[in-house]
Amino acid sequence: MKPLLSALTLLSLCGGAAAQAPVFEPMPEGSQDVFLGLGAGYRPRYEGAHEQRLRAEALVQASWSNGLFISGLQAGWHLGDSLAPAWPRAEWGPLLNLQPPRGSEGRSWFADSLGPLNTTAIDPGIAVGPRGNRLLGMDDVDACVELGGFFNLRAAASWRFTQSLLGGTGACSGGLRWGADLQWLLPLRSPQHSLTASAGLSWANARFTQRYFGVTEPESARSRNPVYRPGGGLQELRAQLRWNWLLQPDWVLSTALEYKRLQGPAARSPLVERAGATSLSTALVYRF
């Protein structure tokens, strides 16, 4: 039971805005690990929205012994030595991330790795300005692919520092973002339960920030939003607490409490109604 729960603990931190590669544990040659699940998420319509909506979410996670992996909307390849005998241990490799589209109703679809039913039971954010759909009159944001890499450092079995750097292609061309998270697996007595805490931040350049938080002259003329040309800088601070409960040898209930807060140019955007949001998430996952 312990290997499964350990894998879920570390993989559960891969979803959301921060692109992270799952931990690569030693696997028998030619083997694979596949997780499929279904959850429900109560999320903001888009980053910075005050309104939140309940959504069903498909969860996908797969790893192969050669280091290849799929994690939600991400795919990559572990090139580090997973068999290194001593800590710290480095993990690195190429990473691909798919950014979902955004229309006037917000994000069109979600996919996570072992993640989320994001229910905002607590509402610490402050709405700025009158409520309403601030995306009306704004151009749709097309889906796009980001390419880059990750570098993770495991200081010990229970500590992990993750980093990723991604550049946009196609509709996202010119966008660049970097993210970092510190993860800690808290010690628990019961082998059926695990608890993981993490904290992190994201930085984005001006092109990426303009795509999601800027307002052009034509968009301003069609909407009630003033023209806004943000620069690059710190974009987000986040913290998460995740609890995994092993129900059966191949079934796990994964629940997370998460807080995110927009920063800098992103937080000052006229599209942002609330800079901070607290979410509660849950999902049922099966290991094949």
Secondary structure by P-SEA (a helix, b strand, c coil): caaaaaaaaaaccccccbbbbccccccccccbbbbbbcccccccccccccbbbbbbbbbbbbbccccccccccbbbbbccccccccccbbbbbbbbbbbbbbcccccccccccccccccccccccccccccccccccccbbbbbccccbbbbbcccccbbbbbbbbbbccccccbbbbbbbbbbbcccccccbbbbbbccbbbbcaaaaaacccccaaaaaaccccbbbbbbcccccccbbbbbbbccccbbbbbbbbbbbbcccccccccccccbbbbbbccccccc
